[in-house]
């Protein structure tokens, strides 16, 4: 298949199918968070057990995403999507009708086994279907799916849980999965190049233990604390496995995940900036609802409504940002966006018990506007430097780093918040006992507020580091691309 013909007439219909599948997978990822207490009650399980509804999904994703580079190179985009969408849809159906908690977990793992391949596949198809000078616009549309679907999940979920059963959450997703699968079965074509490569079993084992261990360990910190063996034990095992995995990949002629792509400076820089931004971004997604719901005691539904304008604005801005990227490049957008992000995050480090609902909504929305100018341009700028044969590895690496940095960033932010809150609680109790402090608010709420503010301050430092790194962004030298693609 001639790559020039693909660039002249991109397969918009095929990409639309992939967008629907990716949207369903990402929306599903955040829908269940608010439903966990309801699921816990129905199946009579403990809080630690009900967390496996999200943990099992995350772990399967973390195992499959690093391996996606192999699958994308070995199999056609049509067969990968049909398998992925089929497993995701089957998992959605199983979860919806689950008669027991164990069956629900099985359904979630089936969902994750499909969704884990969806995002890397979509990104890789976009990189092939569009020339470098038009990728920004295409990736902007991709950003619409990547950021808006998870953002509207909590709001939609909050409304549904108040009026319907938690099973309705899966019933909403199911039609998307079925329609995407049926349409793809008849209309999806192959445009990705394929090669006869073998899967290295050692790589799969090391990758699964490494990334799975890190994700599980850091995600368990909030519930179990750093002193728990299954937290630090899995982090240590995961780290050692990951080091061995990287060394092993460097020795292979056909690595499962090629770390040699970091010899391209703009891709390496984009990875570092993306990881730093993720730490700051996840702090906002984690701390803002905590402040609104726990400190200010605003309902989960109204908490979701507060965050909705930010999600809508990101959706509006994603295609616009893509066009701006094609015209001006990533550096200008990243510096502008990170400046906004830094200022807004710093303002969030000075929250009080009296801040108005609409002030918080405005601040969060502006922060999301800044974020919309950063993530996709930085990521696309790095991917543009890679030769076409390295695209599967680049997309797999980016998606893997997002998963891991999100888990690590959340764990660090939660730990900082907890330590600061505990210390503040002791100090406030002493002041109240001595008569130095008279307040109408509970000490617990004031202490948690202090912890949240301090965590946002640390998050501001992450944003400043990313801003400094953005000063070194350049338009990459576009690699010479292969003229034709092998047809499977």
Rosetta blueprint (number, residue, H / E / L):
1 X L
2 X E
3 X H
4 X H
5 X H
6 X H
7 X H
8 X H
9 X L
10 X L
11 X L
12 X H
13 X H
14 X H
15 X H
16 X H
17 X H
18 X H
19 X H
20 X H
21 X H
22 X H
23 X H
24 X H
25 X H
26 X H
27 X H
28 X H
29 X H
30 X H
31 X H
32 X L
33 X L
34 X L
35 X L
36 X H
37 X H
38 X H
39 X H
40 X H
41 X H
42 X H
43 X H
44 X L
45 X L
46 X L
47 X H
48 X H
49 X H
50 X H
51 X L
52 X H
53 X H
54 X H
55 X H
56 X H
57 X H
58 X H
59 X H
60 X H
61 X H
62 X H
63 X H
64 X H
65 X H
66 X H
67 X H
68 X H
69 X H
70 X H
71 X H
72 X H
73 X H
74 X H
75 X L
76 X L
77 X H
78 X H
79 X H
80 X H
81 X H
82 X H
83 X H
84 X H
85 X H
86 X H
87 X H
88 X H
89 X H
90 X H
91 X H
92 X H
93 X H
94 X H
95 X H
96 X H
97 X L
98 X L
99 X L
100 X L
101 X H
102 X H
103 X H
104 X H
105 X H
106 X H
107 X H
108 X H
109 X H
110 X H
111 X H
112 X H
113 X H
114 X H
115 X H
116 X H
117 X H
118 X H
119 X H
120 X H
121 X H
122 X H
123 X H
124 X H
125 X H
126 X H
127 X H
128 X H
129 X H
130 X L
131 X L
132 X H
133 X H
134 X H
135 X H
136 X H
137 X H
138 X H
139 X H
140 X H
141 X H
142 X H
143 X H
144 X H
145 X H
146 X H
147 X H
148 X H
149 X H
150 X H
151 X H
152 X H
153 X H
154 X H
155 X H
156 X H
157 X H
158 X H
159 X H
160 X H
161 X H
162 X H
163 X H
164 X L
165 X L
166 X L
167 X H
168 X H
169 X H
170 X H
171 X H
172 X H
173 X H
174 X H
175 X H
176 X H
177 X H
178 X H
179 X H
180 X H
181 X H
182 X H
183 X H
184 X H
185 X H
186 X H
187 X H
188 X L
189 X L
190 X L
191 X L
192 X L
193 X L
194 X L
195 X L
196 X L
197 X L
198 X L
199 X L
200 X L
201 X H
202 X H
203 X H
204 X H
205 X H
206 X H
207 X H
208 X H
209 X H
210 X H
211 X H
212 X H
213 X H
214 X H
215 X H
216 X H
217 X H
218 X H
219 X H
220 X L
221 X H
222 X H
223 X H
224 X H
225 X L
226 X L
227 X L
228 X L
229 X H
230 X H
231 X H
232 X H
233 X H
234 X H
235 X H
236 X H
237 X H
238 X H
239 X H
240 X H
241 X H
242 X H
243 X H
244 X H
245 X H
246 X H
247 X H
248 X H
249 X H
250 X H
251 X H
252 X L
253 X L
254 X L
255 X L
256 X L
257 X L
258 X L
259 X H
260 X H
261 X H
262 X H
263 X H
264 X L
265 X H
266 X H
267 X H
268 X H
269 X H
270 X H
271 X H
272 X H
273 X H
274 X H
275 X H
276 X H
277 X H
278 X H
279 X H
280 X H
281 X H
282 X H
283 X H
284 X H
285 X H
286 X H
287 X H
288 X H
289 X H
290 X H
291 X H
292 X H
293 X H
294 X H
295 X H
296 X L
297 X L
298 X L
299 X L
300 X H
301 X H
302 X H
303 X H
304 X H
305 X H
306 X H
307 X H
308 X H
309 X H
310 X H
311 X H
312 X H
313 X H
314 X H
315 X H
316 X H
317 X H
318 X H
319 X H
320 X H
321 X H
322 X H
323 X H
324 X H
325 X H
326 X H
327 X H
328 X H
329 X L
330 X H
331 X H
332 X H
333 X H
334 X H
335 X H
336 X H
337 X H
338 X H
339 X H
340 X H
341 X H
342 X H
343 X H
344 X H
345 X H
346 X H
347 X H
348 X H
349 X L
350 X L
351 X L
352 X L
353 X L
354 X L
355 X L
356 X L
357 X H
358 X H
359 X H
360 X H
361 X H
362 X H
363 X H
364 X H
365 X H
366 X H
367 X H
368 X H
369 X H
370 X H
371 X H
372 X H
373 X L
374 X L
375 X H
376 X H
377 X H
378 X H
379 X H
380 X H
381 X H
382 X H
383 X H
384 X L
385 X L
386 X L
387 X L
388 X H
389 X H
390 X H
391 X H
392 X H
393 X H
394 X H
395 X H
396 X H
397 X H
398 X H
399 X H
400 X H
401 X H
402 X H
403 X H
404 X H
405 X H
406 X H
407 X H
408 X H
409 X H
410 X H
411 X H
412 X H
413 X H
414 X H
415 X H
416 X H
417 X H
418 X H
419 X H
420 X H
421 X H
422 X H
423 X H
424 X H
425 X H
426 X H
427 X H
428 X H
429 X H
430 X H
431 X H
432 X H
433 X H
434 X H
435 X L
436 X L
437 X L
438 X L
439 X L
440 X L
441 X L
442 X L
443 X H
444 X H
445 X H
446 X H
447 X H
448 X H
449 X H
450 X H
451 X H
452 X H
453 X H
454 X H
455 X H
456 X H
457 X H
458 X H
459 X H
460 X H
461 X H
462 X H
463 X H
464 X H
465 X H
466 X H
467 X H
468 X H
469 X H
470 X H
471 X L
472 X L
473 X L
474 X L
475 X L
476 X L
477 X L
478 X L
479 X L
480 X L
481 X L
482 X L
483 X L
484 X E
485 X L
486 X L
487 X L
488 X L
